[in-house]
Amino acid sequence: MSASAEYVEYIKELLSGFPDLTTQKYFGGVAFRSSWFGKDTQFGVILDDVMYFVVNDETRPNYEEKGMKPFSYDKKDKTVIVKKWFAAPEELFDDAELMKEWAMEALEAAARTA
């Protein structure tokens, strides 16, 4: 579950100016964090060069309406689906302001559930 340096840099550019943005290694990928709400909170992650954002019951339908899927991984005998993390919609990658809006929504969702 790696993240290429080029992809990580691209996402960081899209999120340029996002409040208190930090990154760190996360299971071979990269976690995106912010302390904007007074507590260091992970709101996004890149795994296998896919950007995932934290969702909650309020925000999940926005991702589902766009056909986005939750993070999943295979175990020996089953597939595990992690409904807390959904792939970011494609249109975010062409619009930095839209990417920041969805990232802020993910940060708010993560901060509420932390």
C-alpha positions in Angstrom: 0.0 0.0 0.0 2.5 2.5 -1.2 2.2 6.1 -2.3 4.4 7.5 -5.0 6.4 10.6 -4.2 5.0 12.3 -7.3 1.4 11.7 -6.4 1.9 12.8 -2.8 3.5 16.1 -4.0 0.6 16.6 -6.4 -2.0 16.3 -3.6 0.1 18.5 -1.4 0.1 21.2 -4.1 -3.7 20.9 -4.5 -4.0 21.3 -0.7 -1.5 24.2 -0.6 -2.8 26.7 2.0 -4.9 24.2 3.8 -4.8 25.1 7.5 -2.1 23.4 9.6 -1.5 20.7 7.0 1.0 18.0 7.9 1.8 14.6 6.5 3.4 11.5 7.8 4.0 7.9 6.8 1.0 5.6 7.3 1.1 1.9 6.5 3.3 2.4 3.5 1.2 5.3 2.4 0.9 8.9 3.6 -1.5 10.4 6.1 -2.8 13.9 5.9 -3.4 15.7 9.2 -4.4 19.1 10.5 -4.7 20.6 14.0 -7.1 23.3 12.7 -9.7 22.4 15.3 -7.2 22.4 18.2 -6.4 18.7 18.0 -4.1 16.9 15.6 -6.6 15.0 13.4 -6.0 12.7 10.5 -8.5 13.4 7.7 -7.0 11.9 4.6 -4.7 9.2 3.5 -3.0 8.1 0.2 -2.8 4.3 -0.2 -1.8 2.7 -3.5 -1.9 6.2 -5.1 -5.5 6.7 -4.2 -6.6 9.7 -2.1 -9.1 8.7 0.6 -11.0 11.1 2.9 -12.7 10.4 6.3 -16.5 10.3 6.0 -19.3 10.1 8.4 -23.0 9.4 8.1 -23.6 12.9 6.9 -20.9 13.1 4.3 -20.8 9.5 3.0 -23.8 10.0 0.7 -21.9 12.7 -1.2 -19.2 10.1 -2.1 -21.7 7.3 -2.9 -23.7 9.6 -5.2 -20.5 10.1 -7.2 -19.9 6.4 -7.4 -16.9 6.5 -5.1 -15.9 3.4 -3.1 -14.7 2.9 0.4 -11.2 1.7 1.1 -10.9 -2.1 1.1 -8.3 -4.7 1.4 -8.1 -8.5 1.1 -7.4 -10.8 3.9 -6.7 -14.5 3.4 -10.4 -15.5 3.5 -12.3 -12.2 2.9 -12.3 -8.6 1.8 -12.4 -6.0 4.5 -14.3 -2.8 3.7 -13.5 0.3 5.8 -16.5 2.6 5.4 -14.7 5.4 7.3 -12.5 6.1 4.3 -13.8 6.9 0.8 -11.9 7.6 -2.4 -11.9 11.3 -3.4 -14.1 12.1 -6.5 -12.2 12.6 -9.7 -13.3 16.2 -10.2 -11.4 17.3 -7.1 -8.1 16.6 -8.9 -8.7 19.4 -11.4 -9.8 22.0 -8.9 -7.7 22.9 -5.9 -10.4 24.9 -4.3 -12.9 22.1 -4.6 -10.2 19.7 -3.2 -9.8 21.9 -0.2 -13.5 22.1 0.4 -13.8 18.3 0.5 -10.7 18.1 2.6 -12.2 20.5 5.1 -15.4 18.5 5.2 -13.3 15.4 5.9 -11.4 17.2 8.6 -14.6 18.3 10.2 -16.0 14.7 10.0 -12.8 13.3 11.5 -12.7 15.9 14.3 -16.4 15.1 15.3 -15.7 11.3 15.5 -12.3 11.5 17.2 
